[in-house]
Amino acid sequence: MKVLAFIVCVASIAASQAAPRPFPYVLRISHETFDDYSCALLQASGAFHLEFAHRGDIKVYEGTTSTEDVFKVKQILERPQLAALSQEQVEEPIVRGRIEKLQLTIYRRDRWQDLFFQSVESELPVRESLEALVSWLDGLHKIPHQEFSEDERRENCLPPTEIVLKKRAPNAPPPPQSFMSTGWAVKSVLNIPPLAPPAPTAPAPIRPLLRVYSFAVGTNDARQFCTLIADNGSYRFENHFQKMGKPVSTEVKAGRLGSEELTQLHAILDNPGLLKIRHREPRGSTVVPMLGDMMNLSIIRPTGEQNVILSSSYGRQFGSFYGGDADTGVARILTKFLSDQIEKSPAEVLQKPAQNNCTELP
């Protein structure tokens, strides 16, 4: 179920034989709302390429803005909070509000800073700077320009230089044209990240026993959590909770189950009702519409991995909606065990940057 994506990296421009020239590009920005998509590529000289699409109507403009305008954009880009921000620090909500996607690719002299925001909520820490950049983008068409047809100049605001494609990192932002619109983070319950390769240890590497990913939406809140438990009882727990209209609160814990608790967990996982469940792939595209609360269980058994998806709406789905492999009630005892022995345990609380989406133990 792993989905591969690719990002576009801009290759550096070769220096002329006479003397090295300053790098020409300052910023690439793209902004997508429910109705519109626009992108722009700005050069240090003020030359810009702008593309705007509204319900299928596509316009392509090229022109040159003033030195003062370029200076204002550079001032926004140099604001400390924005300049220091990394993609790992951009936190998306569990449930998104208004649909908005914003991607910035900023030239920082020795690197490209690539930031991808998939919601208005994730923009909050640098909202003032982002609003200023979007306002600049929205007003760019008012500057004198030439208009071209889609066939002549449409290039998704990429520079006309050598383009190098490389496989992106797990959390790196995709190019705008590859987006699949969805207002729910629930898709991640189907497509969970792969486990990190085990580090060699003596006398034997620690092997995973159970991974759980859960997503639940209530009337006024939403929760997404994951748990990774190793065969020696070591575990990691990451919990994300969001009140509607509020930021996400995050808790990361690490600990170890005792021999008694580990024996109890094995007995729960060996329940015949859980053992007999088989996974059925959902129909449809990479974005799967689902109903109810969802839980992804990956259990390492002597015969191999058992991966099943449980849903509170199992048996009641309709059309193309996906209802999982069984009802969440099958895992009621397991859910209580995780709550009592892991979530409520006095385990070590880790700092927020330590979260890894339960892909490896601490």
URSUL-V863126 format. One record per pair of residues at least 12 apart in sequence whose C-alpha atoms are under 10 Angstrom apart, sorted by the first residue. I is the first residue (numbers start at 0). J is the second residue. Records with the same first field share a line. If there is no record, write none. Layout:
I->J, J
//
This chain:
0->189, 190, 191, 192, 193, 280, 285
1->189, 190, 191, 192, 193, 285
2->169, 190, 191, 192, 285
3->166, 167, 168, 169, 173
4->165, 166, 167, 168, 169, 171, 172, 173, 174, 177
5->164, 165, 166, 167, 168, 171, 172, 173, 174, 177
6->163, 164, 165, 166, 167, 168, 171, 172, 173, 174, 175, 177
7->157, 162, 163, 164, 165, 166, 167, 172, 173, 174
8->104, 111, 113, 157, 161, 162, 163, 164, 165, 167
9->24, 104, 106, 111, 157, 158, 159, 160, 161, 162, 163, 164
10->158, 160, 161, 162, 163, 164
11->23, 160, 161, 162
12->160, 161
21->43, 108
22->42, 43, 106, 108
23->41, 42, 43, 44, 45, 46, 106, 158
24->40, 41, 42, 43, 44, 45, 46, 47, 105, 106, 107, 108, 158
25->40, 41, 42, 43, 44, 45, 69, 72, 73, 76, 104, 105, 106, 107, 108, 111
26->39, 40, 41, 42, 43, 47, 72, 73, 76, 103, 104, 105, 106, 107, 111, 112
27->39, 40, 41, 42, 47, 48, 49, 102, 103, 104, 105, 106, 113, 155, 156, 157, 158
28->40, 41, 49, 101, 102, 103, 104, 105, 113, 114, 115, 132, 133, 136, 156
29->49, 50, 51, 100, 101, 102, 103, 104, 115, 133, 136, 155, 156, 174, 175
30->51, 99, 100, 101, 102, 103, 116, 133, 136, 137, 175
31->51, 52, 98, 99, 100, 101, 102, 117, 175, 178
32->53, 97, 98, 99, 100, 101, 118
33->53, 54, 97, 98, 99, 100, 180
34->52, 53, 54, 55, 98
35->51, 52, 53, 54, 55, 56, 57, 99
36->50, 51, 52, 53, 54, 55, 57, 99, 100, 101, 175, 176
37->49, 50, 51, 52, 53, 57, 58, 59, 101, 133, 136, 137, 155, 156
38->50, 51, 52, 59, 101, 102, 103, 133, 136, 137, 155, 156, 157, 175
39->51, 59, 60, 61, 136, 137, 139, 155, 156, 157
40->61, 104, 136, 155, 156, 157, 158
41->62, 63, 64, 69, 72, 105, 156, 158
42->63, 64, 69, 158
43->66, 69, 70, 73
44->63, 64, 65, 66, 69
45->62, 63, 64, 65, 66, 67, 68, 69, 70
46->61, 62, 63, 64, 65, 69, 144
47->60, 61, 62, 63, 64, 139, 144, 156
48->60, 61, 62, 63, 139, 144, 145, 152, 153, 154, 155, 156, 157, 158
49->61, 62, 136, 139, 140, 144, 146, 152, 153, 154, 155, 156
50->140, 146, 147, 149, 152, 153, 154, 155, 156
51->137, 140, 153, 155
56->149
57->148, 149, 153
58->140, 146, 147, 148, 149, 152, 153
59->140, 144, 145, 146, 147, 148, 149, 150, 151, 152, 153, 154, 155, 156
60->139, 140, 142, 143, 144, 145, 146, 147, 148, 149, 152, 153
61->139, 140, 142, 143, 144, 145, 146, 147, 152
62->139, 140, 142, 143, 144, 145, 146
63->139, 142, 143, 144, 145
64->139, 142, 143, 144
65->142
68->135
71->131, 132, 135
72->128, 131, 132, 135
73->105
74->128
75->127, 128, 129, 131, 132
76->103, 105, 106, 107, 128, 129, 132
77->107, 128
78->125, 128
79->125
80->124, 125, 128
81->112, 114, 124, 125, 126, 127, 128, 129
82->105, 107, 112
83->112
84->112, 113, 114, 124, 125
85->112, 113, 114, 115
86->112, 113, 114, 115, 116, 170, 171, 172
87->114, 170, 171, 352
88->114, 121, 124, 351, 352
89->114, 115, 116, 117, 120, 121, 122, 123, 124, 125
90->116, 117, 118, 120, 121, 122, 123, 124, 246, 247
91->116, 117, 118, 119, 120, 121, 122, 184, 246, 247
92->117, 118, 119, 120, 121, 183, 184, 221, 222, 223, 239, 240, 241, 242, 243, 244, 245, 246, 247, 248
93->182, 183, 184, 185, 214, 215, 216, 220, 221, 222, 223, 239, 240, 241, 242, 243, 246, 247
94->118, 120, 182, 183, 184, 185, 216, 220, 221, 222, 223, 241, 242, 243, 244, 247
95->117, 118, 119, 120, 121, 181, 182, 183, 184, 243, 244
96->118, 119, 120, 182, 183, 243, 244
97->117, 118, 119, 120, 182
98->117, 118, 119, 180, 181, 182
99->116, 117, 118, 119, 120, 122, 180, 182
100->115, 116, 117, 118, 119, 121, 122, 175, 178, 180
101->114, 115, 116, 117, 118, 119, 122, 129, 133, 175
102->114, 115, 116, 117, 129, 172, 173, 174, 175
103->115, 116, 129, 132
113->171, 172
114->171, 172
115->171, 172, 173, 174, 175
116->172
117->172, 178, 180, 181, 182
118->182
120->244, 245, 246, 247
121->246, 247
123->246
155->174, 175, 176
169->192, 193
170->192
179->284, 285, 286
180->286
181->286, 287, 288
183->286, 288, 289
184->214, 223
185->213, 214, 215, 216, 223, 286, 287, 288, 289, 290, 291, 292, 293, 294
186->214, 285, 286, 287, 288, 289, 293
187->212, 213, 214, 223, 286, 295
188->211, 212, 213, 214, 223, 224, 225, 293, 294, 295, 296, 308
189->212, 280, 281, 285, 286, 287, 289, 293, 294, 295, 307, 308, 323
190->285, 286, 295
191->210, 211, 212, 295, 356, 357, 358
192->355, 356, 357, 358
193->356, 357, 358, 359
194->207, 210, 227, 356, 357, 358, 359, 360
195->355, 357, 358, 359, 360
196->358, 359
197->359, 360
198->359
205->229, 230, 231, 232, 233, 360
206->228, 229, 230, 231, 233, 299
207->227, 228, 229, 230, 231, 232, 233, 234, 297, 298, 299, 359, 360
208->227, 228, 229, 230, 231, 232, 233, 234, 264, 265, 268, 297, 298, 299, 300, 304
209->226, 227, 228, 229, 230, 234, 264, 265, 268, 296, 297, 298, 299, 300, 304, 305, 306
210->225, 226, 227, 228, 229, 234, 235, 236, 295, 296, 297, 298, 299, 306, 357, 358
211->224, 225, 226, 227, 228, 236, 294, 295, 296, 297, 298, 306, 308, 334, 337, 357
212->224, 225, 226, 227, 237, 293, 294, 295, 296, 297, 308, 356, 357
213->225, 226, 238, 292, 293, 294, 295, 296, 308, 309, 310, 334
214->239, 291, 292, 293, 294, 295, 310
215->240, 291, 292, 293, 294, 310, 311
216->241, 243, 291, 292, 293
217->242, 243, 291, 292
218->242, 243
219->241, 242, 243, 244
220->240, 241, 242, 243, 244, 245
221->239, 240, 241, 242, 243, 247, 292
222->238, 239, 240, 241, 242, 247, 248, 292
223->237, 238, 239, 240, 241, 249, 292, 293, 294
224->236, 237, 238, 239, 240, 249, 250, 251, 294, 356, 357
225->237, 238, 239, 251, 294, 295, 296, 356, 357, 358
226->238, 252, 253, 296, 337, 341, 342, 356, 357, 358, 360
227->253, 297, 356, 357, 358, 359, 360
228->253, 254, 255, 256, 261, 298, 341, 357, 359, 360
229->255, 256, 261, 299, 359, 360
230->256, 261, 265, 299
231->255, 256, 257, 258, 261
232->254, 255, 256, 257, 258, 260, 261, 262, 264
233->253, 254, 255, 256, 257, 261, 360, 361
234->252, 253, 254, 255, 256, 341, 346, 357, 359, 360, 361
235->251, 252, 253, 254, 255, 341, 342, 346, 347, 349, 354, 355, 356, 357, 358, 359, 360, 361
236->250, 251, 252, 253, 254, 337, 341, 342, 346, 348, 349, 354, 356, 357, 360
237->249, 250, 251, 252, 253, 342, 349, 351, 353, 354, 355, 356, 357
238->250, 251, 252, 342, 354, 356
239->251
248->351
249->350, 351, 354
250->342, 348, 349, 350, 351, 354
251->342, 346, 347, 348, 349, 350, 351, 352, 353, 354, 355, 356, 357
252->341, 342, 344, 345, 346, 347, 348, 349, 350, 351, 353, 354, 361
253->341, 342, 344, 345, 346, 347, 348, 349, 360, 361
254->341, 344, 345, 346, 347, 348, 360, 361
255->340, 341, 344, 346, 347
256->340, 341, 344, 346
257->340
260->336, 340
263->333, 336
264->332, 333, 336, 337, 340
266->333
267->330, 332, 333, 336
268->298, 299, 300, 330, 332, 333
269->300
270->329, 330, 332
272->325, 329, 330
273->305, 307, 325, 329, 330
274->298, 300, 305
275->305
276->305, 306, 307, 308, 309, 324, 325, 329
277->305, 306, 307, 308, 324, 325
278->305, 306, 307, 308, 309, 323, 324, 325
279->306, 307, 308, 321, 322, 323, 324, 325
280->307, 308, 321, 323, 324
281->319, 320, 321, 322, 323, 324
282->319, 320, 321
283->319, 320, 321
287->319, 320, 321
288->318, 319, 320, 321, 322
289->310, 312, 316, 317, 319, 320, 321, 322, 323
290->310, 311, 312, 313, 315, 316, 317, 320, 321, 322, 323
291->309, 310, 311, 312, 313, 315, 316, 321, 322, 327
292->309, 310, 311, 312, 313, 322, 326, 327
293->308, 309, 310, 311, 312, 313, 322, 323, 326, 327
294->307, 308, 309, 310, 311, 323, 325, 326, 327, 330
295->307, 308, 309, 310, 323, 324, 327
296->308, 309, 330
306->324
307->323, 324, 325
308->322, 323, 324, 325, 326, 327
309->322, 323, 324, 325, 326, 327, 328, 329, 330
310->322, 323, 324, 325, 326, 327, 328, 329
311->323, 325, 326, 327, 328
312->325, 326, 327
313->325, 326, 327, 328
314->326
349->361
//
